[in-house]
Amino acid sequence: MTQDTHKESFTFQTEVTQLLDLMIHSLYSNREIFLRELISNASDAADKLRFEAATDDSLYEGDSDLHLEISVDKEAKSITVRDNGIGMSRDEVIDNIGTIARSGTKAFCENLSGDAKADSQMIGQFGVGFYSAFLVADRVTLTTRRAGMGAEHGVRWESSGDGSYTLETVEVAARGTEVVLHLRDDAEEFLEDFRLRSIIHKYADHIPFPIKMAHSDEKKRKKGEMEVVNQASALWTRPKSEISDEEYQNFYKHVGHGFDDAHSWLHQKLEGKYEYTLLLYIPKHAPFDLWHAESKSHVKLYVNRVFIMEAGDELLPRWLRFTSGVIDSSDLPLNVSREILQENPAIAAIKTGATKRMLGHLEGLAKQEDDSDYTAFWDQFGTCLKEGVVEDFSNRERIAGLLRFASTRSDEQRVSLADYIGRMKQGQDTIYFITADSLEAAKHSPHLEIFRKKEIEVLLLHDRIDEWLVQHLTEFDGKKLQSIAKGELDLSGIAGGEESAEEQKRKKEQTSKLVEKVKAALGDRVKDVRISNRLTESPACLISDQFDISGNLERILKQAGQNAPEVKPILELNPDHPLIIRMNLQLDHADIETWSQILMDQAILAEGALPEDPAGFVRRINEMLAK
């Protein structure tokens, strides 16, 4: 940083420069969004002033007529966007000049591919913010003064988007912010009045503040008169019947700061003990930061159309953090704070009501005869719903009804729990599932063999979160959920290919000495060895005891660097497999211990894991092959 008496020069962080360059080239075909972003910022500034002035009227400085102005200078090839909102201090300019400069930049850049077409969608999910000005300008000058700070506290920020910017202290008579865009030669189309007006109608009709431009009447224009070019009414306060889909989509692009359409939306006015209006959107694509720990829903709280704050978890549960939109209440004070939000009974009622309405909206999508809309939603946000089952006890059953899984009937994640129950076999009263670290591992698990033989459907759970899901979702619609890889398995009440109890008893007696030999050979590698009633093709498999954590969860915890409880698996042997039959006939063979170790390692591999000693496993296999 260099400094003289009044002006300072700063260098952008490396990743900001990289992102700015990628953004400009990726979004070139969507350049008109620069005006939408600048208008959104100006509208937010007016909203914030109106909120702060509710408790400090002096911030208006004698001018409470909040509005935006857009002007064009064709000779200078510049566009000016001006507001008389809250303005910014010097520190706020540095911190908040654009969303790109915020803390998530580095992680965001790591996900960019450098392919303009692919990155454009991701940048749209991120929100382009103030720096979208560089889509059309080769130099941007921002001059601002925060309300209530006095003329001598103005700040001027300027950059050519080339990796650096300057900050200068200047005198500014009026509060608010003015952004001047010095246009590139290839962006002169935006100097035309009709072009700017069409963009405003497209993206900003719903802005609740007047947007003024030079009057369309030539005589009035020459006199310096201006006219309002937007409807300047809050969209969510209008009847749904009067709002077109295009208007809904354009408002979504305002609150969501994206440029693709929303997947769907929920617009309702609720009356009762508390009155409030919801306009909530679901995006088509998951935001890039959806899985960041600090990620929250982008829902703005209004009180009687006065913006209060962007309240995340206070208004919707965390599992609905992909949602954006507006909640407008008439039962809250204008000076509400986050501390008050957490204690206010109206907020608790609004959060409960909004969550139930959103669940109803999702249930409506899921019940459509053509479920493609819900499928598209599930593919993007299904994991969030699984979080909801874990975190939201009061809505657990309803959220569980929205879950979708792969199963032995369908590889695609399209099976609901209700679907599964509707296909249960006669005598079946349990929902069976298996967890694994991949769909392929789940599909080819030896635990499925008896279920395939008896034609019993099994859910294939292969997301990391599924291990936590099934710990909290123990039953659905009165049916217990049971892992097929834990505890004893009793399918005797379900018709299809079962052995008689006498036959099972005979096989256990015939192989009892082999079980003892294998158990002694494996020592403390296993909790127990026993004869299996779930295998029909494989020689052996591993299961967990009824109240132990599964092997899959143990591996997940260890991979995450967390302490996992030390649990030993149970090895089950298939008495009908040729390998087990042969071992049973050669109990005194010198290699019985080696065979036992190979069986154990094979069972581990069948789960999609690696043996503790891979080299030892290979060595034992080679020795057997050599013999």
C-alpha positions as CSV (number, residue, x, y, z in Angstrom):
1,M,0.0,0.0,0.0
2,T,1.2,3.5,-0.9
3,Q,-0.2,6.6,0.7
4,D,-0.1,10.3,0.1
5,T,-1.9,13.1,1.9
6,H,-5.5,12.3,0.8
7,K,-5.5,9.1,-1.4
8,E,-4.5,5.5,-0.7
9,S,-3.9,2.7,-3.2
10,F,-4.8,-0.9,-2.4
11,T,-4.2,-4.2,-4.2
12,F,-6.9,-6.8,-4.4
13,Q,-6.3,-10.2,-3.0
14,T,-5.1,-12.6,-5.7
15,E,-8.2,-14.6,-5.7
16,V,-10.4,-11.5,-6.1
17,T,-8.5,-10.5,-9.2
18,Q,-8.8,-14.0,-10.5
19,L,-12.5,-14.2,-9.8
20,L,-13.2,-10.7,-11.3
21,D,-11.5,-11.8,-14.5
22,L,-13.4,-15.0,-14.7
23,M,-16.7,-13.4,-13.9
24,I,-16.3,-10.7,-16.6
25,H,-15.6,-13.3,-19.3
26,S,-18.1,-15.9,-18.0
27,L,-21.1,-13.5,-17.8
28,Y,-20.4,-11.5,-20.9
29,S,-23.7,-12.5,-22.5
30,N,-25.6,-11.4,-19.4
31,R,-24.1,-8.0,-19.0
32,E,-27.4,-6.2,-18.4
33,I,-27.4,-7.7,-14.9
34,F,-25.0,-4.9,-13.8
35,L,-27.9,-2.5,-13.5
36,R,-30.0,-5.0,-11.5
37,E,-27.2,-5.5,-9.1
38,L,-26.5,-1.8,-8.6
39,I,-30.2,-1.0,-8.2
40,S,-30.5,-3.9,-5.6
41,N,-27.6,-2.4,-3.6
42,A,-29.1,1.1,-3.7
43,S,-32.5,-0.3,-2.6
44,D,-30.8,-2.1,0.3
45,A,-29.1,1.1,1.3
46,A,-32.5,2.9,1.3
47,D,-34.0,0.0,3.3
48,K,-31.3,0.2,5.9
49,L,-31.7,4.0,6.3
50,R,-35.4,3.6,6.8
51,F,-34.8,1.0,9.5
52,E,-32.1,2.9,11.4
53,A,-34.0,6.2,11.1
54,A,-37.0,4.5,12.9
55,T,-35.0,5.1,16.2
56,D,-32.9,8.1,15.0
57,D,-34.8,10.5,12.9
58,S,-31.8,12.8,12.5
59,L,-30.3,10.3,10.0
60,Y,-32.8,11.6,7.4
61,E,-31.0,15.0,7.6
62,G,-34.3,16.7,6.7
63,D,-34.9,14.5,3.6
64,S,-37.1,11.4,4.1
65,D,-38.0,11.0,0.4
66,L,-36.0,7.9,-0.3
67,H,-35.4,7.2,-4.0
68,L,-32.9,6.1,-6.7
69,E,-31.7,8.1,-9.7
70,I,-30.2,6.8,-12.9
71,S,-28.7,9.2,-15.4
72,V,-26.7,9.0,-18.7
73,D,-24.0,11.2,-20.1
74,K,-23.5,10.2,-23.7
75,E,-20.6,12.6,-24.3
76,A,-18.7,11.2,-21.3
77,K,-19.9,7.7,-22.1
78,S,-21.0,7.2,-18.5
79,I,-24.0,5.9,-16.5
80,T,-24.6,7.2,-12.9
81,V,-26.7,5.3,-10.3
82,R,-27.4,7.4,-7.3
83,D,-29.3,6.8,-4.0
84,N,-30.0,8.8,-0.9
85,G,-29.9,5.8,1.4
86,I,-27.7,5.0,4.4
87,G,-24.4,5.5,2.6
88,M,-21.1,4.0,3.8
89,S,-18.2,4.9,6.0
90,R,-14.6,4.4,4.9
91,D,-14.4,1.0,6.7
92,E,-17.7,-0.1,5.3
93,V,-16.5,0.7,1.8
94,I,-13.5,-1.6,2.3
95,D,-15.6,-4.4,3.9
96,N,-18.8,-4.3,1.9
97,I,-18.1,-2.8,-1.5
98,G,-19.0,-6.1,-3.2
99,T,-19.9,-9.6,-2.3
100,I,-16.8,-10.9,-4.1
101,A,-14.5,-9.4,-1.5
102,R,-16.0,-11.4,1.3
103,S,-14.5,-14.2,3.2
104,G,-15.7,-17.1,1.0
105,T,-13.7,-15.9,-2.0
106,K,-10.8,-18.2,-1.8
107,A,-12.9,-21.4,-1.4
108,F,-15.1,-20.2,-4.2
109,C,-12.2,-19.7,-6.5
110,E,-11.0,-23.2,-5.8
111,N,-14.2,-24.6,-7.3
112,L,-13.9,-22.6,-10.6
113,S,-12.8,-24.6,-13.6
114,G,-11.7,-21.8,-15.9
115,D,-14.3,-22.8,-18.4
116,A,-16.5,-19.8,-19.1
117,K,-19.7,-21.7,-19.8
118,A,-19.4,-24.0,-16.8
119,D,-18.3,-21.2,-14.4
120,S,-21.1,-18.8,-15.4
121,Q,-23.7,-20.9,-13.7
122,M,-21.6,-21.2,-10.5
123,I,-21.0,-17.4,-10.5
124,G,-24.7,-16.9,-10.8
125,Q,-25.2,-19.0,-7.7
126,F,-22.6,-17.0,-5.8
127,G,-24.1,-13.6,-6.5
128,V,-22.1,-11.1,-8.6
129,G,-22.8,-8.0,-6.6
130,F,-21.2,-4.6,-7.1
131,Y,-18.4,-5.9,-9.3
132,S,-20.8,-6.7,-12.1
133,A,-20.3,-3.1,-13.0
134,F,-17.0,-4.2,-14.7
135,L,-19.0,-6.2,-17.2
136,V,-19.7,-2.9,-19.0
137,A,-17.3,-0.4,-17.5
138,D,-13.5,-0.1,-17.7
139,R,-13.5,2.3,-14.8
140,V,-15.9,2.6,-11.8
141,T,-16.0,5.5,-9.4
142,L,-18.0,5.3,-6.2
143,T,-18.6,8.3,-4.0
144,T,-20.4,7.8,-0.7
145,R,-21.2,9.4,2.7
146,R,-22.8,7.6,5.6
147,A,-25.9,9.3,7.0
148,G,-25.3,11.4,10.1
149,M,-21.5,11.7,9.6
150,G,-21.3,15.1,8.0
151,A,-20.0,16.4,4.7
152,E,-16.3,16.0,5.5
153,H,-16.6,12.3,5.9
154,G,-17.2,11.4,2.3
155,V,-15.2,8.6,0.6
156,R,-14.4,8.0,-3.0
157,W,-13.5,4.5,-4.3
158,E,-12.2,4.0,-7.8
159,S,-10.9,1.0,-9.8
160,S,-10.3,-0.1,-13.3
161,G,-10.8,-3.7,-12.3
162,D,-7.1,-4.4,-13.0
163,G,-6.1,-5.7,-9.6
164,S,-6.1,-2.5,-7.5
165,Y,-8.3,0.3,-6.3
166,T,-7.9,3.7,-4.6
167,L,-9.6,5.3,-1.6
168,E,-9.8,9.0,-1.1
169,T,-11.4,11.2,1.6
170,V,-13.7,13.8,-0.1
171,E,-16.4,16.2,1.0
172,V,-19.9,15.0,0.1
173,A,-22.8,17.3,0.8
174,A,-25.6,14.7,0.7
175,R,-25.8,11.3,2.3
176,G,-26.0,8.2,0.1
177,T,-24.0,6.6,-2.6
178,E,-23.2,7.5,-6.3
179,V,-21.7,5.0,-8.7
180,V,-20.4,6.3,-12.0
181,L,-19.6,3.7,-14.7
182,H,-17.3,4.8,-17.5
183,L,-18.4,2.4,-20.2
184,R,-16.3,0.3,-22.5
185,D,-16.6,0.9,-26.2
186,D,-18.5,-2.3,-26.7
187,A,-21.1,-1.3,-24.1
188,E,-22.5,1.9,-25.6
189,E,-25.9,0.3,-26.1
190,F,-26.5,1.0,-22.4
191,L,-26.3,4.8,-23.1
192,E,-29.7,4.5,-24.7
193,D,-32.6,5.6,-22.5
194,F,-35.0,2.8,-23.8
195,R,-32.4,0.1,-23.1
196,L,-32.0,1.1,-19.4
197,R,-35.8,1.5,-19.0
198,S,-36.4,-2.0,-20.4
199,I,-33.8,-3.5,-17.9
200,I,-35.5,-1.6,-15.0
201,H,-38.9,-2.9,-16.0
202,K,-37.5,-6.4,-16.3
203,Y,-35.6,-6.6,-13.0
204,A,-36.6,-3.7,-10.8
205,D,-40.4,-2.9,-11.1
206,H,-40.8,-4.5,-7.7
207,I,-38.2,-2.3,-5.9
208,P,-40.2,-0.5,-3.2
209,F,-38.5,2.8,-3.8
210,P,-39.0,5.1,-6.8
211,I,-36.4,4.9,-9.6
212,K,-36.2,8.2,-11.4
213,M,-34.7,9.0,-14.8
214,A,-34.8,12.0,-17.1
215,H,-38.3,12.6,-18.2
216,S,-39.4,11.0,-21.5
217,D,-41.1,14.2,-22.6
218,E,-38.5,16.3,-24.4
219,K,-39.6,19.6,-23.0
220,K,-39.7,18.4,-19.4
221,R,-36.3,16.7,-19.9
222,K,-34.8,20.0,-21.0
223,K,-36.1,21.6,-17.8
224,G,-34.3,18.9,-15.8
225,E,-37.5,17.1,-14.8
226,M,-37.4,13.4,-13.9
227,E,-40.0,10.7,-13.8
228,V,-40.5,7.5,-11.9
229,V,-39.9,4.5,-14.2
230,N,-40.8,1.6,-12.0
231,Q,-44.0,0.5,-10.1
232,A,-42.3,1.2,-6.8
233,S,-44.5,-1.2,-4.9
234,A,-43.5,-4.3,-2.8
235,L,-44.3,-7.3,-5.0
236,W,-45.2,-9.6,-2.1
237,T,-48.0,-7.2,-1.0
238,R,-49.9,-7.6,-4.3
239,P,-52.5,-10.3,-4.9
240,K,-51.1,-13.5,-6.5
241,S,-53.6,-13.2,-9.3
242,E,-52.1,-9.9,-10.3
243,I,-48.5,-11.1,-10.5
244,S,-47.1,-12.9,-13.6
245,D,-44.6,-15.7,-13.5
246,E,-42.1,-13.3,-15.1
247,E,-42.5,-10.8,-12.3
248,Y,-42.0,-13.6,-9.7
249,Q,-38.9,-14.7,-11.5
250,N,-37.5,-11.2,-11.7
251,F,-38.1,-10.6,-8.0
252,Y,-36.3,-13.9,-7.3
253,K,-33.2,-12.6,-9.3
254,H,-33.3,-9.5,-7.1
255,V,-33.4,-11.3,-3.7
256,G,-31.3,-14.3,-4.8
257,H,-28.7,-12.3,-6.8
258,G,-28.6,-14.9,-9.5
259,F,-29.5,-14.8,-13.2
260,D,-31.2,-18.1,-13.7
261,D,-34.8,-18.7,-12.9
262,A,-36.1,-20.1,-9.6
263,H,-37.2,-23.7,-9.4
264,S,-40.5,-22.8,-7.6
265,W,-41.9,-20.4,-5.1
266,L,-44.4,-20.1,-2.2
267,H,-46.5,-16.9,-1.8
268,Q,-49.0,-16.8,1.0
269,K,-50.6,-14.3,3.3
270,L,-51.4,-15.8,6.7
271,E,-53.9,-14.3,9.2
272,G,-54.6,-15.3,12.7
273,K,-52.9,-14.5,16.0
274,Y,-50.0,-13.2,14.0
275,E,-50.3,-11.8,10.5
276,Y,-47.5,-12.1,8.0
277,T,-46.8,-12.6,4.3
278,L,-44.4,-15.2,2.8
279,L,-42.7,-15.1,-0.5
280,L,-40.1,-17.9,-0.5
281,Y,-38.1,-19.2,-3.4
282,I,-36.3,-22.5,-4.1
283,P,-33.4,-22.1,-6.5
284,K,-32.8,-24.5,-9.4
285,H,-29.2,-25.1,-8.4
286,A,-27.6,-25.4,-5.0
287,P,-25.5,-22.3,-4.0
288,F,-21.8,-23.1,-4.0
289,D,-21.6,-22.4,-0.3
290,L,-24.5,-24.5,0.7
291,W,-22.3,-26.9,2.7
292,H,-20.3,-24.2,4.5
293,A,-20.7,-24.2,8.2
294,E,-21.8,-20.5,8.2
295,S,-24.3,-20.9,5.3
296,K,-27.8,-19.6,6.1
297,S,-31.0,-18.9,4.2
298,H,-31.2,-15.5,2.5
299,V,-34.6,-14.5,3.8
300,K,-35.2,-10.8,4.4
301,L,-37.4,-9.8,7.3
302,Y,-39.7,-6.8,6.8
303,V,-42.1,-5.1,9.3
304,N,-44.9,-3.5,7.4
305,R,-42.7,-3.3,4.3
306,V,-39.8,-1.8,6.2
307,F,-36.7,-3.8,5.8
308,I,-35.3,-5.0,9.2
309,M,-32.5,-7.5,8.5
310,E,-31.5,-10.6,6.6
311,A,-32.4,-13.2,9.2
312,G,-31.2,-16.7,8.5
313,D,-31.8,-19.4,11.1
314,E,-34.1,-17.0,13.1
315,L,-36.8,-17.3,10.4
316,L,-36.3,-20.7,8.9
317,P,-34.6,-23.9,10.3
318,R,-31.1,-24.5,9.0
319,W,-32.1,-27.4,6.8
320,L,-34.1,-24.9,4.7
321,R,-31.0,-22.7,4.2
322,F,-31.2,-23.0,0.4
323,T,-34.4,-20.8,0.6
324,S,-34.4,-17.1,-0.3
325,G,-37.2,-14.5,-0.2
326,V,-39.2,-12.2,2.0
327,I,-41.2,-12.5,5.2
328,D,-43.2,-9.4,6.1
329,S,-44.8,-9.2,9.5
330,S,-47.1,-6.6,11.1
331,D,-46.6,-7.9,14.6
332,L,-43.0,-6.9,15.3
333,P,-41.5,-3.6,16.5
334,L,-39.3,-1.7,13.9
335,N,-36.4,-1.6,16.3
336,V,-36.2,-5.4,16.6
337,S,-32.7,-6.8,17.1
338,R,-31.3,-10.3,16.7
339,E,-31.5,-10.8,20.5
340,I,-35.2,-9.8,20.5
341,L,-35.8,-12.1,17.5
342,Q,-34.6,-15.1,19.5
343,E,-37.0,-14.3,22.4
344,N,-40.1,-12.9,20.5
345,P,-43.1,-15.3,20.4
346,A,-44.2,-13.9,17.1
347,I,-40.9,-14.9,15.5
348,A,-41.3,-18.4,16.9
349,A,-44.8,-18.6,15.5
350,I,-43.7,-17.2,12.1
351,K,-40.8,-19.7,11.9
352,T,-43.1,-22.6,12.7
353,G,-45.7,-21.5,10.2
354,A,-43.2,-20.8,7.4
355,T,-41.6,-24.2,7.9
356,K,-44.9,-26.0,7.7
357,R,-46.0,-24.0,4.6
358,M,-42.7,-24.9,2.9
359,L,-43.2,-28.5,3.8
360,G,-46.6,-28.3,2.3
361,H,-45.2,-26.8,-0.9
362,L,-42.6,-29.6,-1.2
363,E,-45.3,-32.2,-0.5
364,G,-47.4,-30.7,-3.3
365,L,-44.4,-31.0,-5.7
366,A,-43.8,-34.6,-4.6
367,K,-47.5,-35.6,-5.2
368,Q,-47.6,-34.3,-8.8
369,E,-48.3,-37.1,-11.3
370,D,-45.2,-35.9,-13.2
371,D,-42.6,-35.8,-10.4
372,S,-39.8,-34.3,-12.5
373,D,-40.0,-31.0,-10.6
374,Y,-39.6,-32.8,-7.3
375,T,-36.9,-35.0,-8.7
376,A,-34.9,-31.9,-9.8
377,F,-35.3,-30.4,-6.4
378,W,-34.3,-33.7,-4.7
379,D,-31.1,-34.0,-6.8
380,Q,-30.0,-30.6,-5.6
381,F,-31.3,-30.4,-2.0
382,G,-32.1,-33.9,-0.8
383,T,-29.2,-34.0,1.6
384,C,-30.7,-30.9,3.3
385,L,-33.9,-32.7,3.9
386,K,-32.0,-35.6,5.5
387,E,-30.5,-33.0,7.8
388,G,-34.0,-31.9,8.6
389,V,-34.9,-35.4,9.8
390,V,-31.9,-35.3,12.2
391,E,-32.4,-31.7,13.4
392,D,-36.1,-31.0,13.3
393,F,-37.9,-33.4,15.6
394,S,-41.3,-31.7,15.4
395,N,-41.5,-32.1,11.6
396,R,-39.5,-35.4,11.4
397,E,-42.3,-37.6,10.1
398,R,-43.3,-35.1,7.4
399,I,-39.8,-34.5,6.2
400,A,-39.2,-38.3,6.2
401,G,-42.1,-38.6,3.8
402,L,-40.2,-36.4,1.4
403,L,-37.0,-38.5,1.4
404,R,-36.1,-40.5,-1.7
405,F,-33.7,-43.5,-1.9
406,A,-32.2,-46.0,-4.2
407,S,-33.3,-49.6,-3.6
408,T,-32.8,-53.1,-4.8
409,R,-35.8,-52.4,-7.0
410,S,-34.4,-49.1,-8.5
411,D,-30.8,-47.9,-8.6
412,E,-32.0,-44.3,-9.0
413,Q,-32.9,-42.4,-5.9
414,R,-36.6,-42.3,-6.5
415,V,-38.1,-44.6,-3.8
416,S,-40.1,-43.0,-1.0
417,L,-40.7,-44.7,2.3
418,A,-44.4,-44.7,1.5
419,D,-43.6,-46.5,-1.8
420,Y,-41.6,-49.1,0.0
421,I,-44.3,-49.8,2.5
422,G,-46.8,-50.1,-0.3
423,R,-44.7,-52.9,-1.8
424,M,-44.0,-54.8,1.4
425,K,-44.4,-58.6,1.1
426,Q,-47.0,-60.5,3.1
427,G,-45.8,-60.9,6.6
428,Q,-43.3,-58.1,6.4
429,D,-43.5,-55.4,9.0
430,T,-40.0,-53.9,8.8
431,I,-38.3,-51.4,6.4
432,Y,-34.9,-52.9,5.6
433,F,-31.9,-50.9,4.6
434,I,-28.2,-51.2,4.2
435,T,-25.6,-48.3,4.5
436,A,-22.4,-48.2,2.5
437,D,-19.9,-45.6,1.2
438,S,-21.0,-45.9,-2.4
439,L,-24.0,-47.1,-4.4
440,E,-22.0,-49.9,-6.0
441,A,-20.8,-51.2,-2.6
442,A,-24.4,-51.2,-1.4
443,K,-25.7,-52.9,-4.5
444,H,-23.2,-55.7,-4.3
445,S,-23.2,-56.3,-0.6
446,P,-23.4,-60.0,0.3
447,H,-25.9,-59.0,3.0
448,L,-28.5,-58.7,0.2
449,E,-28.3,-62.3,-0.9
450,I,-31.2,-63.7,1.2
451,F,-33.3,-60.6,0.5
452,R,-32.9,-61.2,-3.2
453,K,-33.8,-64.8,-2.8
454,K,-36.9,-64.0,-0.9
455,E,-37.6,-60.9,-3.2
456,I,-37.7,-58.5,-0.3
457,E,-36.9,-54.9,-1.2
458,V,-33.9,-53.2,0.6
459,L,-33.1,-49.5,0.6
460,L,-29.5,-48.7,-0.5
461,L,-28.2,-45.8,1.6
462,H,-24.9,-44.5,0.4
463,D,-24.7,-40.8,1.4
464,R,-22.4,-40.0,4.3
465,I,-25.3,-38.4,6.2
466,D,-27.3,-41.6,6.0
467,E,-25.6,-43.1,9.0
468,W,-26.8,-40.2,11.1
469,L,-30.2,-40.3,9.4
470,V,-31.0,-43.8,10.4
471,Q,-30.0,-43.2,14.0
472,H,-32.8,-40.6,14.3
473,L,-35.3,-42.1,11.9
474,T,-36.0,-45.4,13.6
475,E,-39.5,-45.8,12.3
476,F,-41.9,-44.4,9.7
477,D,-45.7,-44.8,9.6
478,G,-45.5,-47.4,12.3
479,K,-42.9,-49.5,10.5
480,K,-39.5,-50.0,12.1
481,L,-36.4,-49.4,10.1
482,Q,-33.7,-52.1,10.4
483,S,-30.2,-52.4,9.0
484,I,-29.6,-55.8,7.3
485,A,-26.0,-55.7,8.5
486,K,-26.7,-55.4,12.2
487,G,-27.8,-57.9,14.8
488,E,-29.7,-61.2,14.3
489,L,-31.9,-61.5,11.2
490,D,-35.3,-63.1,11.4
491,L,-37.2,-63.4,8.1
492,S,-39.1,-66.4,9.0
493,G,-42.4,-64.6,8.9
494,I,-41.9,-63.6,5.3
495,A,-42.7,-66.3,2.7
496,G,-40.1,-67.3,0.2
497,G,-37.2,-69.8,0.1
498,E,-36.6,-70.3,3.8
499,E,-35.1,-73.3,5.4
500,S,-36.7,-75.3,8.1
501,A,-35.6,-74.6,11.7
502,E,-34.4,-78.2,11.9
503,E,-32.2,-77.8,8.8
504,Q,-30.7,-74.6,10.2
505,K,-30.0,-76.4,13.5
506,R,-28.4,-79.4,11.7
507,K,-26.0,-77.1,9.8
508,K,-25.0,-75.2,13.0
509,E,-24.2,-78.5,14.7
510,Q,-22.2,-79.7,11.7
511,T,-20.1,-76.6,11.6
512,S,-19.7,-75.9,15.3
513,K,-16.1,-77.0,15.4
514,L,-15.2,-75.0,12.3
515,V,-16.8,-71.9,13.9
516,E,-14.5,-72.5,17.0
517,K,-11.4,-72.9,14.8
518,V,-12.1,-69.7,12.8
519,K,-12.8,-67.7,15.9
520,A,-9.6,-68.9,17.5
521,A,-7.6,-68.1,14.4
522,L,-9.0,-64.5,14.2
523,G,-8.6,-63.8,17.9
524,D,-9.4,-60.2,18.8
525,R,-10.1,-59.2,15.1
526,V,-13.7,-60.3,15.7
527,K,-16.3,-60.2,18.5
528,D,-17.8,-63.5,17.4
529,V,-18.0,-66.0,14.6
530,R,-21.3,-67.7,13.7
531,I,-23.3,-69.4,11.0
532,S,-25.3,-67.1,8.8
533,N,-28.9,-67.2,7.7
534,R,-28.5,-64.2,5.3
535,L,-25.9,-65.6,2.8
536,T,-26.7,-67.7,-0.2
537,E,-23.7,-67.0,-2.5
538,S,-20.8,-65.5,-0.6
539,P,-18.7,-67.6,1.8
540,A,-18.7,-65.0,4.6
541,C,-19.8,-61.5,5.6
542,L,-19.3,-59.0,8.5
543,I,-22.1,-57.6,10.6
544,S,-22.2,-55.3,13.6
545,D,-23.8,-56.2,16.9
546,Q,-27.2,-54.8,17.4
547,F,-26.1,-51.8,19.5
548,D,-22.7,-51.2,18.0
549,I,-22.0,-48.6,15.4
550,S,-21.8,-49.9,11.9
551,G,-18.5,-50.5,10.2
552,N,-19.4,-47.9,7.6
553,L,-19.9,-45.2,10.3
554,E,-16.7,-46.2,12.0
555,R,-14.8,-45.7,8.7
556,I,-16.5,-42.3,8.2
557,L,-15.5,-41.1,11.6
558,K,-11.9,-42.2,11.2
559,Q,-11.7,-40.5,7.8
560,A,-12.9,-37.3,9.4
561,G,-10.2,-37.5,12.0
562,Q,-12.7,-38.2,14.8
563,N,-12.4,-40.7,17.6
564,A,-14.5,-43.8,16.8
565,P,-15.4,-46.3,19.5
566,E,-13.4,-49.5,19.2
567,V,-15.9,-52.1,18.1
568,K,-15.3,-55.6,16.7
569,P,-17.4,-57.0,13.9
570,I,-19.1,-60.4,13.9
571,L,-18.0,-62.8,11.1
572,E,-20.8,-64.9,9.6
573,L,-20.1,-68.0,7.6
574,N,-22.2,-69.5,4.9
575,P,-22.4,-73.3,5.6
576,D,-23.6,-74.1,2.0
577,H,-20.6,-72.4,0.3
578,P,-18.1,-74.9,-1.2
579,L,-15.2,-73.1,0.5
580,I,-16.8,-73.4,4.0
581,I,-17.8,-77.0,3.3
582,R,-14.2,-77.8,2.3
583,M,-12.8,-76.1,5.4
584,N,-15.2,-78.0,7.6
585,L,-13.9,-81.3,6.1
586,Q,-10.2,-80.3,6.8
587,L,-10.4,-78.9,10.4
588,D,-6.9,-80.1,11.1
589,H,-5.3,-78.7,8.0
590,A,-2.1,-76.6,8.6
591,D,-3.6,-73.7,6.6
592,I,-6.9,-73.4,8.5
593,E,-5.6,-70.2,10.2
594,T,-4.5,-68.7,6.8
595,W,-7.9,-69.6,5.3
596,S,-9.7,-67.9,8.2
597,Q,-7.6,-64.7,7.8
598,I,-8.4,-64.7,4.0
599,L,-12.1,-65.1,4.7
600,M,-12.0,-62.1,7.1
601,D,-10.2,-59.9,4.6
602,Q,-12.5,-60.9,1.8
603,A,-15.5,-59.9,3.9
604,I,-13.9,-56.5,4.6
605,L,-13.3,-56.0,0.9
606,A,-16.9,-56.9,0.1
607,E,-18.0,-53.9,2.3
608,G,-15.9,-51.6,0.1
609,A,-13.2,-51.2,2.8
610,L,-9.5,-52.3,2.9
611,P,-8.1,-54.9,5.2
612,E,-5.9,-53.7,8.1
613,D,-2.9,-55.4,6.4
614,P,-3.4,-55.3,2.6
615,A,0.1,-56.6,2.0
616,G,-0.5,-59.5,4.3
617,F,-3.8,-60.3,2.5
618,V,-2.0,-60.3,-0.9
619,R,0.8,-62.5,0.5
620,R,-1.7,-65.1,1.9
621,I,-3.6,-65.2,-1.4
622,N,-0.3,-65.7,-3.3
623,E,0.7,-68.5,-1.0
624,M,-2.6,-70.3,-1.6
625,L,-2.3,-69.8,-5.4
626,A,1.2,-71.2,-5.4
627,K,0.0,-74.3,-3.6
